[in-house]
């Protein structure tokens, strides 16, 4: 049950939902690219990414000095269900 609570808490924030929708369309963005796209300071964006990662909704890959983010499988289906409400 704890995992479900973490996921729901992560989804209960407008900026985090915005990040998920962005990553659904453009996987592989860095924190700076995400921050620019959602018009938020990169430190705040980094904290949101951490919450999403802890909830198991996103993954990250190191690309040289950059960390690139993408959705975990099935999160795109979850986003579609949320959008249908």
N, C-alpha and C positions, 0 to 999 in steps of 0.2 A: 504494500500500500504506500510506502514511503516514496517509491519511484514515481507513482502516479501523482502524488502531491507535488513533488519537485517539478514535474512536467507542467502541471496546471499552474503552479506559481510562476514558472518561466513564461508561460503563454499569457499570463494576466497583465502583461505590460505592452503598451502600444508600440514602443520603440523596438522591443524584442520581436514582436510579430512582424514589424516592418523589416527587420534584419532577416528573418526567416523567409519572407516573401522575396526579398532581394536575392538571397542565396539560392532560392528555388529557380530564379531566372538566370543568375550569373554566378555560378560556382567558381571558387578560386580567388575571391577577392581578399585583399589584405585588410587589416583593421583600419588603415588610413583611407583606403578606397571605400569601405563600408561607411565610415564616418562622414566622408564627403557626400555620399549618395543620400544618407538619411539626415544630413545637416545637424550633426551632433559632434561635440568635442571627442577626440580620439580616446581620451582616458575614460569617459563615460561609455563610449562604444565598447571599449575593451572589457569593462565591467559587465556590460550586457552579454557580450560574447562568452565571458566566463560562466555566467548563470546558465546560458543556453548549453554550454559544453557540460556543465555539471549535471544538467537534466538529461543529457544524452541525446540532444536534438541536433547538434552539429559536430563536425569533425574538423581537425586541423592538420595541415601538413607543412613542414618546414621546406622552404624554397630559398636556399641561400640564407640571406639575412631576414627574409620575409616569412611570415606565417600566413598561409592561405586557408580560407575557411570554406566549408561546404556542408550540405545537409546530409544527415544520416539517412540511409534508405528508409522508406516508408513515411518520412516526415512530410514529403510532398503530398501524400495521400491524406495525412492529418490536416494539412493546410486547406486542402480542397473541402474536406468535411466541415471545417470551421467556417470557411467562406460560404458554405451552402445554408448556414443558419440564418 
